[in-house]
């Protein structure tokens, strides 16, 4: 018992000295941890080295030595393999080892290092709640002590110190994720620490980056990519190469963590093209070759990540194929085996053979796949390729002869949507203009044939009427002769009494013997035999100025217009009123039925829009002054030198053009001078060139008429081409105005709106209005001065009857017809007739040619010109009838309104209507844009609030129950694939997104790494 007790006491003392933890002296009032070295220096005299005999005052037995030897090996933390050879040594050797170990442990007290700090001092420092740098220093010293001290020291610290370390770790975990996400340099530092050589560190880092990518803020994905890209630039490698290299490591945990990060990066973008881009970049870095190897490992955690990667890849490919409709793409070879001999295929295979097997192969494939992402629209696709071709040409073809900066790979922050819209609009306009030009040419050709046929038909009808008149005259002549021979009565029976109408006058007596039929040519149609003229209108039967009892009735069966009584006073539409007695029987206003467009909501909206408000005085000082500039043409004085100079212009010319003949006629010398020059024929060689030319001209008979006839022949085609299109334009416009149903509906709607707005004024209850008043629609402003009655009319037509808008297309010849002057047209026709008559007169008086070489042939042209002139004349007469008809149809007085003014007003209204329609569209687009922006803003704020709440719930540490921390939850969700399943519920691309946006316009602007001449976005 004494031996055991002494051994226990010895053992305790030995262990204390052996482990160099307990220091002799008082344990009260320990100094702080930062002054531990100073405390050791003060107590150095208490812990001096002692002799081994101090522990063992009497010799030890063999059993005690063996027990101490076992205790020493256990304290040295030796395993059984290393203990076995030591146990085979003899007792003396074991005793020496024990004594040496005890001596070494006793001398360790003199060392001034962290191993001298006792476990109790570390525990006291951890309990003090040190923070920041002091806590870091304490933990670093504790790490060194735990790795360098014996197991007994660790056991003494572990009873209480382990709990303190876990509490510290719990506090760090609680706020660590928030600090990392809030620190700007944290992601960059983590990205730089991605090193496949440091397996354990890289495993934790990629797990942390995966969790941050899942629960981070909106732009955390871009920040992670930028951090990874920046770290790769410093090392001059591909940005995803370290992550792919981690998949080749033997550590399965690192492989699982790397696949988690790949899935987190690939599934984060909302744009399909950007997801494909990130996935393809991983594939180019070697992931494509590694995936089959990873599938062979048969690890459950790794299989989950591979399954998530494959599922997302398939889903993106399905969405990709749906977007491209009938285009089927293969990731490896988009062009398949279509080896044709065409130049396009040959060009592709030339490029393919140039990049095949090189590092550029992946980039070429990525370019082709990006090209497949272009929207398949008729107008949009060419503009994309045009823009891409321009960019490629600027990159490849350099004016300065220097290659571009391949290290600059930051995404171009350029919105190409506007350029594409302009290109698409230009393409559409060009195509529509080509189609319009083709249709216009075809129409003009058909219309010319129609007009010519119509004029021929009119000529034939006139001939028929003349023949019918001759036939009736001949029959009446024959009948009168037979009647005179068959009766003996000296006088024929009296004619029937005239009808009792005072306004007719006397009925014509029986026709006298008609003249010979040839004399009837060119006369008008004779009055119908036996017929009585129709009765006059009822209003002409009563005395002038006196009203009959039926004076209150309206003509032509018109009914009084509905009297409107708006609830509020409205602005007036200042139109020119057409009174009933100014209308004709076939007038449009007699058939107008505007009541069918009456709608309570529309009229109420009209009241609110055009209600009266306080007038704002405006200065109306803007007047346009029309100043007529008269060209003063000074008459040239005819002088001999001047005439010679003018004639010298026409020398050395074998063939005279139209302009030269015109100038020659203008500058031709007088006949007296030509006669004087003809006397110098014998002195021809002694004359100057202008005078020689005058001698030659004097030999031409009737020179002036010949030149005028030649000039007329050369100008005739141009005159016809100038007159005929104008006649056609006015004729077509008049027919379109009268036949257009859409235009008639428009006038009815305007009549309704005007009567409602003018209720209670002198212009109320109007049956019709002058069409020139349509241009005044734009002058009627709304109450808020933001719109006009014209814009309201366009909006009403679009909502109530969209077919009304077709009147713009119906009146397609109105623009050209409005530029035609009827006076100039008639003047040109008369001038052509005068020239033609002069030509025909000159042909009759021309003497027979004396010279066989006289090439003056104009008779055939005169016949041809007369035929064309007759066609133009008939077309002009038909045009006059058409616009007289249309003017009467709309009850327009030709004496007050000319046809030019009428067509110009209508064309101006048509132009203003189209402009108002465009302005309404722009206004709706602006309102729709504001509405979408407001909805998008509200949706973004709502989503942001939801993310913040979700993030707050995830980042909130739970201290009650058995709930795990945020990182544990995130890592568990990443490992099980649940985090990616939640992200797979990505909302589909909305259909109402404007198609003119570029697919890359919504991509984030990322900082790219330096890969030599490689380019990723």
Secondary structure, DSSP 4 states (H G I P E B T S, - for coil): -HHHHHHHHHHHHHHHHHHT---SS--SSPPPGGGHHHHHHHTGGGG----GGGT-SSPPPHHHHHHHHHHHHHHTT--HHHHHHHHTS-HHHHHHHHHHHHHHHHHGGG--SGGGS-HHHHHHHHHTT--HHHHHHHHHHHHHHHHHS-HHHHHHHHHHHHHHHHHHHHHHHHHHHHHHHH-HHHHHHHHHT--TTSHHHHHHHHHHHHHHHHHS-TTHHHHHHHHHHHHHHHHTS-TTHHHHHHHTSS-HHHHHHHHHHHHHHHHH-SSHHHHHHHHHHHIIIIIHHHHHHHHTT--HHHHHHHHHHHHHHHHHHHHHHHHTTT----SS-TTTT---SSHHHHHHHHHHHHHTTSTTHHHHHHHHHHHHTS---TTHHHHHHHHHHHHHHHHHS-SSS----TT--PPP----HHHHHHHHHHHHHHHHHHHHHHHHHHHHHHHHHHHHHHHHHHHHHHHHHHHHHHHHHHHHHHHHHHHHHH---SSPPPPPPPPS-TTT-PPPPPPPPP--GGGGTT--PPPPTT--PPPPPGGGSSPTTPPPTTTTSPGGG--PPPPP--SS-B------B--GGG--TT-HHHH--GGGG--HHHHHHHHHHSB--PPPP----------------PPPP--HHHHHHHHGGGTT-SS--HHHHHHHHHTPPPHHHHHHHHTTSTTGGGS-HHHHHHHHHHTSTTHHHHHHHHHHHHHHHHHHHHHHHHHHHHHHHHHHHHH-HHHHHHHHHHHHHHHHHTTTSTT-S-S-B-GGGGGGGGG-B-TTSS-BHHHHHHHHHHHH-GGGGGHHHHTTTHHHHTT--HHHHHHHHHHHHHHHHHHHHHHHHPPPPSSTT-----HHHHHHHHHHHHHHHHHHHHHHHHHHHHHHHTT--TTTS-HHHHHHHHHHHHHHHHHHHHHHHHHHHHHHHHHHHHHHHHHHHHHHHHHHHHHHHHHSPP-STT---HHHHHHHHHHHTHHHHHHT-PPPPPTTS-TTS-TTTTS---PPPP-TT----
